[in-house]
């Protein structure tokens, strides 16, 4: 067995090889997070203040809202997942990232494609399909960039210097293959050789459900499965459950997209299959929760000591809440009331932001000091980011849940004029803007702290790292987690 000193030396060499590619992806992600959050706040303000930016056609709600969503999903979300996934795959494979210069090229291609795509949406060149609004001319650019990034992740795994394949690697390796499959099939079936009629919303629902469930959720769970035992210094609890939870979640998610179309213009068996698949996902959520919360059990005091653990804990709560909400919306009796309300938006927001984004925040707080060799410059900005994120998520969740419930009841009452429904939603839209403003403050604090921390100048460069590696763990091979 390698000594702790040798292990740490090896980790430092791996971090050195991943430093600039990972910081490039994380820096790009944070730029998109700030921009996407600002665009999203602007779109939210227009719902209760229609005159806001109303004089510019580029920033009308129909363009601003999809531009914000795509900037956050493909700009922030994908870049953050690339940076974290490459770093973690190298760490768990005990293998340095080779020829990292190509990753710089891939990062430039990806971000150029997203920039052109978001500008295309704002100028009116978007499509009508959710999360596929980016103009078609950027598709090839994005796929080429993704191929370069995915090639490095897969090659790092194939050249690993360890015999074990860890739980986090299952999720990262699976996500690396699932996204190009989802994106390519959706592009072909909706644009290159478009299907007709009711098949179009079915393909779109399948893609949206797969993007959240087979890309963002697996990357988030990979972070949770890595950081909990790593920081707590203890093995995963119920070590025999992760494999079953992984396959159960994958199979259920692959077939659950139809549940988004309950009552829609599709054969009834499509929605029924999606509902059944969501029932199958329940044991997966239970097994994953037992493993992760079981690992944390009795050690909740550690949340005070590690900002990474706090964000991971927030992400786990977001994962459970989104899963429960998704299960509820797959029931026809609930969908009749809430399907076309803000509750559906809340489900996707909890998956993407409440689960994935908070996990990536925690990952960044763990990774950056190890790549730069310095602590985060400002503890106040760290606390501001954590506090604003937690408070913003609580306000947004309560607001959208209550607003969606009222919206559903009013929509199902034929005696209520639509104008009255719109007036009833104005206070909730205002509260949502407040929540998004809180999140935007957190984004700005995170961005400023990141730029300050990676800057090589300043007297705080040699400050001790805020996070410390836990003691070396001697675990049985089947329970270990590097």
C-alpha positions as CSV (number, residue, x, y, z in Angstrom):
1,X,0.0,0.0,0.0
2,X,1.3,3.4,-0.8
3,X,2.2,5.7,2.1
4,X,0.1,8.8,2.7
5,X,3.1,11.0,1.6
6,X,3.3,9.2,-1.7
7,X,-0.4,9.4,-2.3
8,X,-0.4,13.1,-1.6
9,X,2.6,13.6,-4.0
10,X,0.8,11.7,-6.7
11,X,-2.3,13.8,-6.2
12,X,-0.3,17.0,-6.4
13,X,1.2,15.8,-9.8
14,X,-2.3,15.0,-11.1
15,X,-3.6,18.4,-9.9
16,X,-0.7,20.1,-11.6
17,X,-1.5,18.4,-14.9
18,X,-5.2,19.4,-14.6
19,X,-4.7,22.9,-13.3
20,X,-5.1,25.1,-16.4
21,X,-7.7,23.1,-18.3
22,X,-9.9,22.8,-15.2
23,X,-9.5,26.4,-14.2
24,X,-10.3,27.4,-17.8
25,X,-13.6,25.4,-17.7
26,X,-14.5,26.7,-14.2
27,X,-13.7,30.3,-15.2
28,X,-15.8,30.0,-18.3
29,X,-18.6,28.4,-16.3
30,X,-18.6,31.2,-13.8
31,X,-18.8,33.9,-16.5
32,X,-21.8,32.1,-18.0
33,X,-23.3,31.7,-14.5
34,X,-23.2,35.5,-13.9
35,X,-24.5,36.3,-17.4
36,X,-27.2,33.7,-17.4
37,X,-28.3,34.6,-13.9
38,X,-28.6,38.3,-15.0
39,X,-30.6,37.4,-18.1
40,X,-32.8,35.1,-16.0
41,X,-33.5,37.9,-13.5
42,X,-34.3,40.3,-16.4
43,X,-36.8,37.8,-17.8
44,X,-38.4,37.3,-14.4
45,X,-38.7,41.1,-13.8
46,X,-40.6,41.4,-17.1
47,X,-43.4,39.2,-15.8
48,X,-44.5,41.7,-13.2
49,X,-42.9,44.9,-14.7
50,X,-43.6,44.6,-18.5
51,X,-42.0,47.9,-19.3
52,X,-38.6,46.6,-18.2
53,X,-36.3,46.4,-21.3
54,X,-39.5,46.5,-23.3
55,X,-38.1,48.9,-25.8
56,X,-35.5,46.5,-27.2
57,X,-36.6,43.6,-29.3
58,X,-33.5,41.6,-28.3
59,X,-34.6,41.6,-24.7
60,X,-38.3,40.8,-25.0
61,X,-39.4,37.9,-22.8
62,X,-39.7,35.4,-25.6
63,X,-36.0,35.8,-26.4
64,X,-34.6,36.7,-23.0
65,X,-36.0,33.6,-21.2
66,X,-34.7,30.9,-23.5
67,X,-31.3,32.8,-23.9
68,X,-31.0,32.8,-20.1
69,X,-31.9,29.1,-19.8
70,X,-29.4,28.0,-22.5
71,X,-26.7,30.2,-21.1
72,X,-27.1,28.6,-17.7
73,X,-27.5,25.0,-18.9
74,X,-24.9,24.9,-21.7
75,X,-22.7,27.7,-20.5
76,X,-22.5,27.3,-16.8
77,X,-23.7,23.7,-16.4
78,X,-21.7,22.0,-19.1
79,X,-18.5,23.9,-18.5
80,X,-18.7,23.2,-14.7
81,X,-19.4,19.5,-15.4
82,X,-16.4,19.4,-17.9
83,X,-14.0,20.9,-15.4
84,X,-15.1,18.8,-12.4
85,X,-15.4,15.6,-14.4
86,X,-11.9,15.9,-15.9
87,X,-10.4,16.6,-12.5
88,X,-12.2,13.8,-10.7
89,X,-11.6,11.2,-13.5
90,X,-7.9,12.0,-13.3
91,X,-7.9,11.8,-9.5
92,X,-9.8,8.5,-9.3
93,X,-7.8,7.0,-12.2
94,X,-4.5,8.0,-10.6
95,X,-3.5,9.3,-14.0
96,X,-2.4,12.8,-15.1
97,X,-4.2,14.6,-17.9
98,X,-2.0,14.3,-21.0
99,X,-1.7,16.9,-23.7
100,X,-4.0,19.3,-21.9
101,X,-3.5,21.9,-24.6
102,X,-6.2,20.2,-26.7
103,X,-8.6,20.8,-23.9
104,X,-8.0,24.5,-24.2
105,X,-8.9,24.3,-27.9
106,X,-12.1,22.3,-27.0
107,X,-13.0,24.9,-24.4
108,X,-12.7,27.7,-26.9
109,X,-14.8,25.9,-29.4
110,X,-17.5,25.1,-26.9
111,X,-17.7,28.6,-25.5
112,X,-17.6,30.1,-29.0
113,X,-20.6,27.9,-29.9
114,X,-22.6,28.9,-26.9
115,X,-21.8,32.6,-27.4
116,X,-23.0,32.4,-31.1
117,X,-26.0,30.4,-30.0
118,X,-27.1,32.8,-27.3
119,X,-26.6,35.7,-29.6
120,X,-28.7,33.8,-32.2
121,X,-31.5,33.4,-29.7
122,X,-31.5,37.1,-28.8
123,X,-31.6,38.1,-32.5
124,X,-34.5,35.8,-33.2
125,X,-32.9,32.8,-34.8
126,X,-33.9,30.3,-32.1
127,X,-36.0,27.2,-32.6
128,X,-39.3,26.3,-30.8
129,X,-38.0,23.4,-28.8
130,X,-37.1,23.6,-25.1
131,X,-33.3,23.4,-24.4
132,X,-32.7,23.1,-28.2
133,X,-33.2,26.8,-29.0
134,X,-29.6,27.3,-30.0
135,X,-29.5,27.9,-33.8
136,X,-28.7,24.9,-35.9
137,X,-25.4,26.4,-37.2
138,X,-23.7,25.8,-33.8
139,X,-24.6,22.1,-33.6
140,X,-21.5,20.8,-35.3
141,X,-19.2,23.1,-33.4
142,X,-20.6,21.9,-30.1
143,X,-20.3,18.2,-31.0
144,X,-16.7,18.6,-32.2
145,X,-15.8,20.4,-28.9
146,X,-17.6,17.7,-26.9
147,X,-15.9,14.9,-28.8
148,X,-12.4,16.4,-27.8
149,X,-13.4,16.8,-24.2
150,X,-15.0,13.3,-24.0
151,X,-12.0,11.7,-25.6
152,X,-9.7,13.0,-22.9
153,X,-12.1,11.8,-20.1
154,X,-12.4,8.3,-21.6
155,X,-8.7,8.0,-22.4
156,X,-7.8,9.1,-18.8
157,X,-10.1,6.3,-17.6
158,X,-8.7,3.7,-20.0
159,X,-5.1,4.6,-18.9
160,X,-5.9,4.5,-15.2
161,X,-3.3,3.3,-12.8
162,X,-5.6,1.7,-10.3
163,X,-7.5,-1.6,-10.3
164,X,-10.7,-0.2,-8.8
165,X,-13.6,1.5,-10.7
166,X,-15.3,3.7,-8.2
167,X,-19.0,4.7,-8.0
168,X,-18.2,8.2,-9.1
169,X,-16.5,6.9,-12.2
170,X,-19.7,4.9,-13.1
171,X,-21.7,8.1,-13.2
172,X,-19.1,10.2,-15.0
173,X,-18.4,7.5,-17.6
174,X,-22.1,7.0,-18.2
175,X,-22.8,10.7,-18.5
176,X,-20.0,11.1,-21.0
177,X,-21.8,8.7,-23.4
178,X,-25.4,9.7,-22.7
179,X,-25.2,13.4,-23.6
180,X,-23.9,13.0,-27.2
181,X,-26.5,10.2,-27.7
182,X,-29.3,12.4,-26.5
183,X,-28.2,15.5,-28.3
184,X,-27.5,13.8,-31.6
185,X,-30.7,11.9,-31.7
186,X,-32.7,15.0,-30.8
187,X,-31.0,17.1,-33.5
188,X,-31.5,14.5,-36.2
189,X,-35.2,13.8,-35.3
190,X,-36.2,17.4,-34.9
191,X,-34.0,19.2,-37.5
192,X,-32.1,17.0,-39.9
193,X,-34.8,14.5,-40.7
194,X,-37.6,15.9,-38.6
195,X,-40.4,13.6,-37.4
196,X,-43.9,14.9,-37.7
197,X,-46.9,15.8,-35.6
198,X,-47.1,14.5,-32.0
199,X,-43.7,12.9,-32.3
200,X,-41.9,16.2,-32.0
201,X,-43.1,17.1,-28.5
202,X,-42.3,13.5,-27.5
203,X,-38.7,13.7,-28.7
204,X,-38.3,17.1,-27.1
205,X,-39.7,15.8,-23.8
206,X,-37.4,12.8,-24.0
207,X,-34.4,15.0,-24.6
208,X,-35.2,17.5,-21.8
209,X,-35.8,14.6,-19.3
210,X,-32.6,12.9,-20.4
211,X,-30.5,16.0,-20.3
212,X,-31.4,16.6,-16.6
213,X,-31.6,13.0,-15.5
214,X,-28.8,11.4,-17.5
215,X,-26.2,14.2,-17.6
216,X,-26.6,16.7,-14.8
217,X,-27.9,14.3,-12.1
218,X,-25.2,11.7,-12.7
219,X,-22.4,14.4,-12.5
220,X,-23.9,15.7,-9.3
221,X,-24.1,12.2,-7.8
222,X,-20.5,11.6,-8.8
223,X,-19.6,14.6,-6.7
224,X,-21.6,13.4,-3.7
225,X,-20.2,9.9,-3.8
226,X,-16.7,11.3,-3.9
227,X,-16.7,14.2,-1.5
228,X,-18.7,12.7,1.4
229,X,-16.2,9.8,2.1
230,X,-13.3,11.9,1.1
231,X,-13.9,14.8,3.5
232,X,-15.5,12.8,6.3
233,X,-12.7,10.2,6.2
234,X,-15.1,7.2,6.4
235,X,-16.3,4.7,3.8
236,X,-19.6,4.8,2.0
237,X,-22.4,3.4,4.1
238,X,-24.4,0.4,2.6
239,X,-21.6,-0.2,0.1
240,X,-23.7,-2.9,-1.7
241,X,-26.5,-0.4,-2.7
242,X,-24.7,2.0,-5.1
243,X,-24.6,-0.5,-8.0
244,X,-28.3,-1.3,-7.8
245,X,-29.1,2.4,-7.4
246,X,-27.1,3.3,-10.4
247,X,-28.7,0.9,-12.8
248,X,-32.2,1.4,-11.4
249,X,-31.8,5.2,-11.9
250,X,-30.4,4.9,-15.4
251,X,-33.1,2.5,-16.7
252,X,-36.0,4.5,-15.0
253,X,-34.8,7.9,-16.4
254,X,-34.3,6.6,-19.9
255,X,-38.1,5.7,-20.1
256,X,-39.6,8.4,-17.9
257,X,-39.7,11.3,-20.4
258,X,-43.3,10.5,-21.4
259,X,-44.6,11.4,-18.0
260,X,-44.1,15.1,-19.0
261,X,-46.8,14.7,-21.6
262,X,-49.7,13.4,-19.5
263,X,-52.9,14.5,-21.2
264,X,-50.9,15.7,-24.2
265,X,-51.4,14.8,-27.9
266,X,-49.6,11.4,-27.7
267,X,-50.8,7.9,-27.2
268,X,-51.8,7.2,-23.6
269,X,-49.3,4.4,-23.3
270,X,-46.4,6.9,-23.7
271,X,-47.4,8.8,-20.6
272,X,-48.2,5.6,-18.8
273,X,-44.8,4.2,-19.5
274,X,-43.2,7.4,-18.2
275,X,-45.3,7.1,-15.0
276,X,-44.3,3.5,-14.5
277,X,-40.7,4.4,-15.0
278,X,-40.9,7.1,-12.4
279,X,-42.3,4.5,-10.0
280,X,-39.2,2.4,-10.8
281,X,-37.0,5.4,-10.0
282,X,-38.4,5.5,-6.4
283,X,-36.2,2.5,-5.2
284,X,-33.2,4.2,-6.9
285,X,-33.7,7.4,-5.0
286,X,-34.2,5.5,-1.8
287,X,-31.0,3.5,-2.3
288,X,-28.9,6.5,-3.3
289,X,-30.3,8.5,-0.3
290,X,-29.6,5.6,2.1
291,X,-26.0,5.4,1.0
292,X,-25.2,9.1,1.0
293,X,-27.2,10.3,4.0
294,X,-26.1,7.1,5.8
295,X,-22.5,8.1,5.2
296,X,-23.2,11.6,6.6
297,X,-25.2,10.2,9.6
298,X,-23.7,11.2,13.0
299,X,-21.3,13.6,11.3
300,X,-23.5,16.6,10.7
301,X,-21.3,18.7,12.8
302,X,-18.7,18.5,10.0
303,X,-21.0,20.7,7.9
304,X,-19.8,23.7,10.0
305,X,-16.2,23.0,9.1
306,X,-16.4,22.4,5.4
307,X,-18.1,24.7,2.9
308,X,-17.9,21.8,0.4
309,X,-19.9,19.6,2.6
310,X,-22.6,22.3,3.1
311,X,-23.1,22.6,-0.6
312,X,-23.1,18.8,-1.1
313,X,-25.7,18.6,1.6
314,X,-27.8,21.2,-0.1
315,X,-27.4,19.3,-3.4
316,X,-28.6,16.1,-1.7
317,X,-31.7,17.9,-0.4
318,X,-32.3,19.3,-3.8
319,X,-32.0,15.8,-5.4
320,X,-34.6,14.3,-2.9
321,X,-37.0,17.2,-3.3
322,X,-36.8,17.2,-7.1
323,X,-37.3,13.4,-7.1
324,X,-40.4,13.6,-4.9
325,X,-41.8,16.4,-7.0
326,X,-41.1,14.5,-10.2
327,X,-42.9,11.5,-8.8
328,X,-45.9,13.6,-7.8
329,X,-46.2,15.2,-11.2
330,X,-46.2,11.8,-12.9
331,X,-49.4,10.9,-11.1
332,X,-52.4,11.8,-13.3
333,X,-54.5,13.2,-10.4
334,X,-51.7,15.6,-9.5
335,X,-50.8,16.4,-13.2
336,X,-54.4,17.5,-13.9
337,X,-53.9,20.3,-11.3
338,X,-50.2,21.2,-11.6
339,X,-48.8,20.1,-14.9
340,X,-49.0,23.5,-16.7
341,X,-48.1,25.6,-13.7
342,X,-44.9,26.9,-12.1
343,X,-44.5,23.6,-10.3
344,X,-43.2,22.0,-13.5
345,X,-40.6,24.8,-13.7
346,X,-39.7,24.1,-10.0
347,X,-39.0,20.4,-10.7
348,X,-36.5,21.2,-13.4
349,X,-35.0,24.1,-11.4
350,X,-34.4,21.8,-8.4
351,X,-32.7,19.2,-10.5
352,X,-30.4,21.7,-12.3
353,X,-29.8,24.3,-9.6
354,X,-30.8,22.8,-6.3
355,X,-29.0,19.5,-7.0
356,X,-26.4,19.9,-9.8
357,X,-25.3,23.5,-9.4
358,X,-24.9,23.4,-5.6
359,X,-22.8,20.2,-6.0
360,X,-20.6,22.1,-8.5
361,X,-20.2,25.0,-6.1
362,X,-19.0,22.6,-3.4
363,X,-16.7,20.9,-5.9
364,X,-15.2,24.2,-6.9
365,X,-14.5,25.2,-3.3
366,X,-12.7,21.9,-2.8
367,X,-10.8,21.8,-6.2
368,X,-9.6,25.4,-6.7
369,X,-7.3,25.6,-3.6
370,X,-5.7,22.3,-4.6
371,X,-5.0,23.6,-8.1
372,X,-3.7,27.0,-7.1
373,X,-2.0,26.0,-3.9
374,X,-3.7,28.9,-2.1
375,X,-6.8,29.3,0.1
376,X,-9.8,31.2,-1.1
377,X,-9.0,34.9,-0.6
378,X,-12.2,36.0,1.1
379,X,-14.1,34.0,3.7
380,X,-16.7,36.7,3.8
381,X,-17.5,36.1,0.1
382,X,-17.6,32.4,0.6
383,X,-20.2,32.9,3.4
384,X,-22.1,35.4,1.3
385,X,-22.3,32.9,-1.6
386,X,-23.4,30.0,0.7
387,X,-26.0,32.1,2.5
388,X,-27.4,33.8,-0.6
389,X,-27.7,30.4,-2.3
390,X,-29.4,28.7,0.6
391,X,-31.8,31.5,1.2
392,X,-32.5,32.0,-2.5
393,X,-33.3,28.3,-3.0
394,X,-35.7,28.3,0.0
395,X,-37.6,31.4,-1.2
396,X,-37.7,30.2,-4.8
397,X,-39.0,26.8,-3.8
398,X,-41.7,28.0,-1.5
399,X,-42.7,30.7,-4.0
400,X,-43.0,28.5,-7.0
401,X,-44.7,25.7,-5.1
402,X,-47.4,28.0,-3.6
403,X,-47.8,30.0,-6.8
404,X,-48.1,26.8,-8.9
405,X,-50.8,25.4,-6.5
406,X,-52.8,28.6,-6.7
407,X,-52.2,28.8,-10.5
408,X,-53.5,25.3,-11.0
409,X,-56.6,25.8,-9.0
410,X,-57.4,29.0,-10.9
411,X,-56.7,27.4,-14.3
412,X,-59.1,24.5,-13.5
413,X,-61.9,26.9,-12.6
414,X,-63.7,27.9,-15.7
415,X,-65.4,30.8,-13.9
416,X,-62.1,32.6,-13.3
417,X,-61.1,35.0,-16.2
418,X,-57.5,34.6,-17.3
419,X,-56.9,38.3,-16.5
420,X,-57.7,37.6,-12.9
421,X,-55.3,34.7,-12.9
422,X,-52.6,37.0,-14.2
423,X,-53.2,39.5,-11.4
424,X,-53.2,36.8,-8.8
425,X,-49.7,35.7,-10.0
426,X,-48.1,39.2,-9.8
427,X,-47.1,38.9,-6.1
428,X,-45.6,35.5,-6.7
429,X,-43.6,36.7,-9.7
430,X,-42.3,39.5,-7.6
431,X,-41.2,37.1,-4.9
432,X,-39.5,34.9,-7.6
433,X,-37.5,38.0,-8.8
434,X,-36.4,38.5,-5.2
435,X,-35.2,34.9,-5.0
436,X,-33.4,35.2,-8.3
437,X,-31.8,38.4,-7.1
438,X,-30.5,36.6,-4.0
439,X,-29.0,33.9,-6.2
440,X,-27.4,36.5,-8.5
441,X,-25.7,38.1,-5.5
442,X,-24.3,34.7,-4.6
443,X,-23.1,34.2,-8.2
444,X,-21.3,37.6,-8.2
445,X,-19.7,36.8,-4.8
446,X,-18.5,33.5,-6.1
447,X,-17.2,35.0,-9.3
448,X,-15.3,37.8,-7.6
449,X,-13.7,35.3,-5.1
450,X,-12.7,32.9,-7.9
451,X,-11.0,35.6,-9.9
452,X,-9.3,37.0,-6.8
453,X,-8.2,33.5,-5.7
454,X,-6.7,32.4,-9.0
455,X,-4.9,35.7,-9.4
456,X,-1.2,35.0,-8.7
457,X,-0.6,38.4,-7.1
458,X,-1.3,39.5,-3.6
459,X,0.0,38.9,-0.1
460,X,-2.5,36.1,0.7
461,X,-1.0,33.8,-1.9
462,X,0.8,31.7,0.7
463,X,-2.1,31.5,3.2
464,X,-2.9,27.9,4.4
465,X,-5.5,26.1,2.5
466,X,-9.0,26.3,3.9
467,X,-9.7,22.7,3.2
468,X,-7.5,19.8,4.4
469,X,-7.2,16.3,3.1
470,X,-8.6,13.8,5.5
471,X,-6.5,11.1,7.1
472,X,-5.6,8.2,4.9
473,X,-8.3,5.5,5.1
474,X,-7.5,1.8,5.2
475,X,-10.6,0.2,3.8
476,X,-11.6,-3.1,2.3
477,X,-11.2,-3.1,-1.4
478,X,-14.9,-3.5,-2.1
479,X,-15.7,-0.5,0.1
480,X,-12.8,1.8,-0.8
481,X,-13.2,5.2,-2.4
482,X,-10.1,7.0,-3.5
